[in-house]
Amino acid sequence: MTPFYNFGDCEFTVVNIERTRYNKKQDKHIELKKPIETRQTTKKVSLYDLFDLVTEIQYHSKDLGYQDELEVKFRLTKEY
C-alpha cells in the first residue's frame, strides 16, 4: 500500500530583497553592503498532496519581482 503525503501548516512568505539603491547625486545604482529584506504577509494553509503544493507555489510566484523570493515552510506527514 502506498502512503499519502500531507503538507500541513504550509507558510508562504514573500521576501523583498533590495541589493542596490539609486543615488541621485551620482546618477547610478550603488550596491548596498547588507541587503535589505522586507517580509510581506504570510499565508498559512494545509495541503493534501504535491499537486496542491505546486499550484500554490505557482500562484504566489506570479507576483514576484526581479529581486523577490518566495519562502515556503511546511510539515510533511505520511498516512496509509
C-alpha positions in Angstrom: 0.0 0.0 0.0 1.4 3.4 -1.0 1.4 6.2 1.6 -0.3 9.6 1.1 1.8 12.6 1.9 0.1 15.6 3.5 1.7 19.1 3.7 0.4 20.6 6.9 1.0 24.1 8.3 2.3 25.5 5.0 3.5 29.0 5.2 4.1 31.2 2.1 6.1 34.4 2.7 7.2 36.8 0.0 10.6 38.3 0.8 11.6 41.6 -0.9 15.4 41.9 -1.2 16.9 45.2 -2.0 20.5 44.9 -3.1 21.0 48.2 -4.8 19.8 51.8 -4.4 19.7 54.6 -6.8 21.8 57.6 -5.8 20.5 60.9 -7.3 23.8 62.7 -6.7 25.9 60.2 -8.6 23.1 59.2 -11.1 23.7 55.5 -10.7 22.8 52.5 -8.7 25.0 51.7 -5.7 25.5 48.3 -4.2 24.4 48.0 -0.5 26.8 46.5 1.9 24.0 44.5 3.5 20.8 43.6 1.5 17.6 45.0 3.0 15.0 42.3 3.4 11.3 43.1 4.0 8.8 40.3 4.6 5.3 40.6 3.3 2.2 38.9 4.7 2.3 35.1 5.4 -0.4 32.8 4.1 -1.0 29.6 6.2 -2.8 26.7 4.6 -2.9 22.9 4.8 -2.4 21.0 1.6 -3.3 17.3 0.8 -0.9 16.4 -2.0 2.1 17.5 -4.0 -0.1 18.9 -6.8 -1.8 21.4 -4.4 1.7 22.5 -3.2 2.9 23.1 -6.7 -0.2 25.1 -7.7 0.1 27.3 -4.5 3.8 27.9 -5.3 2.9 28.9 -8.9 0.1 31.2 -7.7 2.3 33.0 -5.3 5.3 33.2 -7.6 3.3 35.1 -10.3 3.6 38.4 -8.4 7.3 38.2 -7.5 9.5 41.0 -8.7 13.1 40.9 -10.0 14.8 40.6 -6.6 12.0 38.9 -4.6 12.0 35.4 -3.2 9.2 33.1 -2.0 9.9 31.3 1.3 7.9 28.1 1.8 7.8 26.1 5.1 5.7 23.0 5.7 5.3 19.9 7.8 5.3 16.6 5.9 3.2 13.8 7.3 2.6 10.3 5.8 -0.7 8.5 6.1 -1.6 5.0 4.9 
